[in-house]
Amino acid sequence: MQDSLVYLNGQLTPLADAKISVLDRGFIFGDGVYEVIPIYAGQMFRAEQHLARLSRSLAKIRIDNPHSNSEWINLIEQLSQTHPAQNQIVYIQVTRGVAPRAHAFPAHTIPTVFMMCNPMVLLSDTVRSQGVACVSMEDLRWLHCEIKSISLLGNVLSAQYAAEQSATEVIQFRDGFLTEGSSSNVWIVKDNVLLAPPKNNLILEGIRYALVEELCSASKISFSSRPISRAEVFGADEVMLTSASKEILPVVSIDSKPVGTGRPGPMFSQLYSAYQQAKPPAKPSAKK
């Protein structure tokens, strides 16, 4: 791992040699954003949508995007090709850069740009066919969850709570209404309708959010985005999580109470199958 190459400020360098200043505002304040792009069989999946979200997050915190989309894609390809795994997760982080410690934005800083690739570890078919357990909790994070901020302490604490309860994820509520997990969007099914919380500042709009909407349209599945009460979640026929690494994952219990029949449901099966079909095909092998 220490010998794997990462990208830092214009250079590909071994991970062990990648260094930043302790005055980097990402380290001092969490003043930056990040993005995660999946690669299947050597092909980036929905890279344009991920890079558009990166651009939105940067604009929200007033950091100029250091690269155009084509430049980002070229850099990602260069980095990913140095790693042997066919399925990878590309992590991108941009901070405001290095400056003397002061809360207000410094003038004329140069953003710090970091990227790394890791093998994508997908859940086994057995786990997905059995579904996972979740726990509920109050959403205590800040009110700009639409920004993919590196300031993730609230998410870390939520994920730790789930881990301590031997659960896969948390299902969070704010003022009695569903928001999201610590690193997942949450969906429910009731009476053959797929429901999701509205896209606003209380959730991070996952790239799979739009993808699932597209899959619903193509599969003739009824979909609605609206506030979802706690009672509706606990009375749902199905509950699902989505994220880059989880893809689509069925939830079969929340707080030790079964969801629906306590087994993955038919809408999960339909959407998961459609998701697999939407993945990019493998790159053709180079001719010898």
LINVENSUL-V147013 format. One record per residue. PHI is phi in degrees with one decimal (999 if undefined). NEAR is the number of other ideal C-beta (glycine too) atoms within 12 Angstrom. D_FIRST is the distance of its C-alpha to the first C-alpha in whole Angstrom. Layout:
# LINVENSUL-V147013
phi;near;d_first
PHI;NEAR;D_FIRST
PHI;NEAR;D_FIRST
This chain:
# LINVENSUL-V147013
phi;near;d_first
999;13;0
-64.8;12;4
-88.5;13;5
-66.7;25;5
-85.1;26;9
-127.3;34;10
-108.6;37;14
-143.4;28;16
50.2;26;20
93.2;17;21
-128.0;18;18
-87.3;26;15
-145.2;23;12
-58.1;18;9
-53.7;24;7
-64.2;12;9
-98.3;15;12
-78.1;23;13
-133.7;18;16
-128.7;25;19
-69.5;20;22
-68.1;13;23
-93.1;21;26
-61.1;32;24
-67.2;35;26
-66.0;32;23
-73.9;24;22
-75.0;25;26
-118.7;25;27
67.3;25;25
-88.5;34;27
-178.7;38;25
-134.1;41;24
-143.8;35;21
-148.9;42;21
-131.4;39;19
-119.2;41;20
-81.5;42;19
-123.5;36;19
-111.6;30;21
49.0;20;21
80.7;27;20
-117.4;24;22
-64.2;38;22
-111.8;32;24
56.7;29;27
-62.7;31;25
-61.2;20;28
-68.1;27;29
-63.4;36;26
-70.2;32;26
-65.8;22;30
-67.6;34;29
-58.8;41;26
-63.3;27;29
-64.0;25;32
-63.4;33;29
-61.1;33;29
-63.3;18;33
-61.8;21;34
-105.7;31;32
61.1;18;34
-112.4;33;31
-66.5;19;31
-63.2;26;29
-73.7;30;27
-142.2;26;27
-76.3;15;29
-58.8;23;28
-64.9;13;28
-66.4;17;26
-58.7;31;23
-62.4;25;23
-62.6;19;23
-65.3;35;20
-62.7;39;18
-62.6;26;19
-59.1;21;18
-69.0;34;14
-64.3;40;14
-71.1;22;16
-85.1;24;13
-111.1;30;11
-76.8;14;12
-65.8;22;13
-74.8;21;16
-103.4;28;16
-134.5;35;14
-116.6;32;15
-99.3;43;15
-103.7;32;15
-118.3;42;18
-134.1;39;19
-126.8;40;22
-113.1;38;24
-69.9;37;27
109.2;31;26
-98.6;26;27
-163.2;27;30
-56.0;16;32
-68.3;16;32
-158.4;15;35
-65.7;13;35
-66.6;14;37
-58.0;17;35
-77.9;24;35
-88.7;11;36
63.7;11;35
-85.5;27;31
-103.7;22;28
-57.6;34;26
-88.9;35;22
-119.0;39;20
-131.0;36;16
-141.0;43;14
-144.1;33;11
-117.8;37;11
-131.3;26;9
-58.6;20;11
-81.5;30;14
-101.2;16;15
-88.1;26;19
-65.6;23;22
-71.2;11;23
-60.7;12;27
-65.0;10;28
-61.1;19;27
-67.4;28;28
-73.0;17;32
-89.6;20;32
82.5;33;31
-128.0;36;30
-96.4;30;31
-129.3;44;31
-127.8;30;33
-100.3;34;35
-161.7;32;35
-73.2;21;37
-80.6;32;35
-107.5;20;35
-79.6;32;33
-72.1;20;34
-102.7;17;36
-126.2;20;34
-69.2;34;31
-70.9;28;32
-88.2;33;30
-83.4;38;26
-81.4;34;25
-77.1;33;22
-79.7;27;25
-109.0;25;24
-59.9;17;25
-59.9;30;28
-67.3;34;26
-61.5;18;23
-64.2;20;27
-64.8;34;28
-63.7;26;25
-65.5;19;25
-60.3;27;28
-62.2;31;28
-60.9;18;25
-68.3;13;28
-97.0;22;30
56.1;14;28
-110.9;28;28
-78.0;35;26
-158.2;41;27
-97.5;40;30
-111.3;46;33
-100.9;42;34
-130.8;33;38
-123.7;28;39
53.9;15;43
87.0;18;43
-122.1;27;42
-61.4;40;38
-111.9;42;35
-162.3;43;32
-89.2;44;29
-71.3;37;26
-151.0;32;24
-148.6;38;27
-84.5;44;30
-119.8;50;33
-127.7;50;35
-128.8;43;38
-121.6;39;41
-142.6;28;45
51.8;16;48
66.5;21;45
-116.4;22;44
-87.1;40;41
-121.6;36;41
-142.4;39;38
-61.2;36;38
-65.3;21;40
-79.7;23;37
-146.5;21;38
-74.9;19;36
-91.4;28;36
-137.1;38;33
-87.0;43;30
-72.6;32;31
-63.6;39;28
-62.8;34;28
-72.8;42;29
-60.1;36;32
-66.1;25;34
-62.8;31;32
-64.2;39;34
-57.3;29;37
-63.6;21;37
-64.6;32;37
-61.9;30;39
-61.3;16;42
-68.4;18;41
-97.9;24;42
61.3;13;45
-97.7;26;43
-70.1;17;45
-134.6;27;43
-142.5;22;43
-107.0;25;42
-165.2;19;43
-58.7;25;43
-123.0;36;43
-76.3;20;44
-58.8;26;43
-62.1;16;45
-65.6;29;44
-63.0;38;41
-73.8;27;42
-103.7;21;45
-72.0;39;43
-76.2;31;43
-145.1;40;39
-133.2;50;36
-135.7;49;33
-114.5;47;30
-134.2;38;28
-166.9;34;24
-60.3;43;22
-87.6;32;20
-80.9;35;23
56.6;38;25
-122.8;45;28
-132.4;39;29
-79.9;44;32
-102.2;46;33
-109.6;32;35
-154.6;30;36
-132.2;39;36
53.8;23;37
68.7;16;38
-102.6;20;40
-65.5;23;40
-93.8;37;40
57.7;29;42
-83.0;18;43
82.4;21;39
-135.0;22;38
-54.4;34;36
-99.5;30;39
-66.9;21;40
-70.2;35;39
-57.5;40;35
-58.3;23;36
-66.4;27;37
-71.7;37;35
-64.7;35;32
-62.1;19;33
-65.5;27;34
-61.6;33;31
-62.5;20;29
-69.5;16;32
-80.7;25;31
-64.2;28;27
-69.2;20;27
-70.6;13;28
-64.5;13;25
-63.9;16;25
-64.8;9;28
-67.1;9;27
-67.8;6;27
-72.2;4;31
-88.6;3;30
